[in-house]
Amino acid sequence: MEYTKLGRTGLDVSRICLGCMSYGTSDWRDWVLDEDASRPFFKRAVEAGINFFDTADMYSLGRSEEVTGKMLREFGRRDEVVIATKVFFPFRQGPNQGGLSRKHIQEACEASLKRLGVEAIDLYQIHRLDKFTPIDEILAALDWLVQQGKVRYIGSSSMCAWEFQKCLGLSERNGWARFVSMQNHYNLVYREEEREMIPQCQAEGIGVIPWSPLARGFLTGSRKKLDDKESTTRAGSDGLANFLYAQESDWHVVQSNLDVAKARDVPPAQTALAWLLSRPAVSAPIVGATKLSHLEDAIAAVGLELTQDEISNLEAPYMPHPVLGH
């Protein structure tokens, strides 16, 4: 495994981050693996040198954090692993159960700490930007968590570049803890982040940790038609896949990836991830795995170096998209 610094911090993270939305309880989503079925994935990830694990409080309604914490105590070393979780989306009905008010951020953090079974969260991220809470309230609440030692670094997720710059500017003016990472929607099929967000992250020293690096499996050739709800278990319950990846041109990108992978004699997941790993500012794609082969492909992609001709072939079919994923 290779490691890199997360943005301009001194934090070492593996070039692959294991996305833990796949682990928790199948009562939440039928494709999610329960605790016992999740165990081999954490064991193999740690054995391979993966030290970066991302979850969120709303995944499996908290159960994902519980499983992640338990598995990392079983297989990992706390001083080596980097545990990331997120706050924003509600998973209970009622007032103050979601969003980014000071109240919800602080109470959600305390709940995540208990579920994970740790004294501090390494990377605490806002799952989305709350449009109904002042940004200075959000940032001040996150800074308080850092000052209290409950959180070591703070990160952000999908938003407009101008919104992100406003957050960074407010933090610097007030001496608050600054976002160190951006978890955004970025892959071969969706590259709109290259217009503003990626250059901004480069300029500001922000580590990019893309979600959906394989376009929900689309880049592996798993989908057979635009409105595909039958090819995989997840396809039947994942309405976002058909919303995010529905342009006719997307199929040309997928085919290009399949062609490059075939010429290399490797699975297409490897070439798609290798492309993403070669992009500026990208620290670690967040890879979900419900089969061990998914995890092995991600591990192998770290050592796969694409030629410039291969990169050009992969990128050539791309056509612009509307903003998706915020």
N, C-alpha and C positions, 0 to 999 in steps of 0.2 A: 504494500500500500504506500502511496505517496501522501505527503502532508503539505499544507500551506497555511500561511497566516490568514485569519479571517479579517479581510480588509486591512486596515492599518493598525490593528491591534497586535498584541503579542501572543494571541491565542492560536494554538496549533490544532487544525482540524483536518481530518482525512478528506481526500478529494471526492469521496462519495459520502453522502449523508443518508442514513437509513430512515426513510419516512415511516413513522409508526402508526399512521392512520389505519393501516392494514391489520393492526393487532388490538384486540379488545374483546368485543363480543359480537357474535353474528346476529344477536337480537337487534342491533343497531342497523347494520347493513348485511345482507346475506353473504357477501364476499369477504367479510372481515373474519380473520382467524381468531379463535378463542385462545386462552392462555397456553394450553398444552401444545396446540398446533403452532403457536408462535415461537416456542422455545428454540427449535432448530435454527431459526433465522437469526436470533440474537447470538446464539452460540457461534454460528458460522461467521457472522459479521465481526465479532470480536476476534475470532481466530484469524481472520483475514486482515486485521489491523484497522477496521473501521472504528473510529472513536466518536463519531458525530451522529446524534440521534434526535430526530425532530418529531414532536407530537403536538397536541393542542388539548385544551380542557374539554372542548365539545366533542372530540372524537370518541365514539362509543359512550357518550355522555359521562366522561370521566374515567371509564374503564381502561382506555388506552394508556393514560398516564399511570394507572396502577400497574398494568402489565409491564410497561416500559421500565418503571422504577424497579420492580421485582426482578425482571430479567437481567438488568444491568448490575444489580447487587449480586446476582448469581454468577454471572459470567465476566463482568468487567471490574476494573479498578476505578473507584470513584475519582481519584486524583488524575486519571488519564482520560476518562470519557467526558464528552461535552454534551450536556442535556439541554435541549431547547424545547420550549413549549410556547403556547400562544393564548391570547385572550381577546375576546370581542364578541363572538357569536353566543347567543343564549342557548342553554339547553334545558331551561326550566321556564314555565310560565310565570308572569308576575313582574312588577316594577323592579328596576335595578338588577335584573338578571342577565343583562348583556350590555354591550356598548363599552365606552371607555371613560366613564365618570371616575373621579378619584375613588369614590366608594366602591364601585365595581372592580376597578383594577386592583385595589389593595385587598379586598375580600377574595377575589378570584385567585390572586397570587398565593394567599395563605392556604386556600383549598388545594391548589396545585402542588404546593410544597408537601402537604400531608399525603396526597395521593401518590406522588413520586417517591416519598420517603427520603427526602433530602433536606439539608439545612439551607441550601441556596440553589437557585436555578442559574445555570451558566449563561443561557441566552433567553431572555424573556421578550417575546415579540407581540406586537399588536397584529391581530389576524387580518384586520382591515382598518382603515381610518374612519373614525366615528364622525360623521358630518354634523352631528347634533351636540357635540361637546367641544368647547373651545380648545384649540390645540395647546395653549399654554397650560390648561388644566391637565390634559393628558400627559404632557411632558414633565410637569412638576410632580405628578403622581408617580411616574416611572422613576424619576430621579430620587424620590423619597425611598423607593424600594432599594435602589442601589446604595444610597447612604446608610440604610438600615442593614445592609449585608444580606438581604434576602435574594437579590439578583446581582449578577456580576456584570453582564452586558445587556444592552437592550437592542432590539431589532425591529424592523418594520416589514410591511408586506405591501401588496399591490396598491398603488396609488399613482396619481399624476406626478410628473417630475417637479412641477412647480410647488405642489403640496409638500413633497419630500424636502425640497430646498427650504421651504418656509419652516419646516420642523428643525432642520439642521441650524438655520439661522437663529431661531428662537433659543435653542439649546445653548449655542455659543454666546449669545448676548447675555443670557441669564446664568451662565456657568453651570448648567445642568448636564447630566450624563447625555451623551450623544448617541444616536443610532449608529451601530457599527455594521449593520447588514441590511440587505434588501431581499426579501423572499418574494419573487415576482414570477409572472407567467412568461416563460421563455423556453422555446424549443425550435426545432427546424421548421415546424409548421406555423408557428406564431412568433414573429421576430420584430413586432412593432416596438418592443423595448429598446431596440438598437437606435431608434430615432433620438431619444432624449435621456431615458433613464440609465442605460448602460454607460454612455459618455459621462453623465453626471456622477455615477458611482465611481468611475475611473478617476475623475477629477477630485472627488472628495475622499477617496480611500475607503470606499464602502465595499464590503464583501457581498457578492451576489450569490444567492443560494436558490436557484430556480425551482419552482414547483411544476409538476407535470412535465418533466423533461422528455418523456416519451409520448407526450400528447395522449395520455390515458390509454396507452397501448396502441394508438393509431399508427405510430411510426414503425411498429413491428410487423405491420400487415395483418393485424388481428381482425380489423373491421372489413367487412366484405361489401358494404354499401353505406350510403350517407346516413340513413336512419336505421342503424344496426342495433337491435336490442336482443340479438340471439347468439352472437358469436362467442361471448364470454359471460360468466356469471355476473360480473360487474356491469356489463353492457345493459343488462336488463333493468338495473336500478340506478344507473348513473345518467341522469338527464343532462348533465353538463357536457358530456362528451359530444353529443350531437349538436349542442348549441355552440361550443367552442370551435369545433372542426367540421365545418359544413360547406366550405367553398369547394367548387369543382377543382380549382387549382391545387388544393391541399392534396388531392390524390396524386398529382404529378410529383409533389415533394416526396410523398411516401414511396412512389415507384422509384424515384432517383435513389432514395436511401436503400431500397431493396436491391437495386442494381449494384451500387457500390459495395454493399455487404456481400452479395453473391460473388463479385469479382475478388473480394478479399477472403472469401470462404469463412466468414464469421456471421453470427446472428445479427440481424438488423438493429437490435437494441444496442449492440456494441458500437456500431458506426454512428448512430444518432447521439449516443452519450459521448463518444470521443469527439464529435464535432462540438458539442456544448462545452466540454472540458477545455477545448482549445480557444474558446472565446474570451476576449478581454474582460477582466474584473470577475469572472466566474470562479468562485472558490470551490463549491461543491453542489452538484445537482442533488435534489432530494428524491431519492429513488424508492418507490414502493415495491414490495415483493410479496407475492402470495404463493409463489413456487420457488424452490431453491435455485432453479435455473435462472430466474429473474435476477437473483442476487449474484450468482456467478457471472452473468453477463455484465453486470455493473462493475464488479471487481476487475474483470478482464479489460473493460473499456479504459481503465486508468492507464494501462500500458500500451494502448493502441494509438499510434501516431499516424494521422492521416496526411497524405500528400496534398500539396496545394491544388493539384488537378482534381483530386477527390473532393476537396472542400468546395471548389468551384462548381463541380457537378452537383453536389448536394444543395448548394444555394441557388443555382440558376433558375429553377422553376418557381421560386417564391413570388407571390403576388400580395400586395398590401391588404390588410384586414382592418375592420373597425376595431376600436379598442375593446378588448375582451378580458375579463377576469378581475376587474376592479370591484 
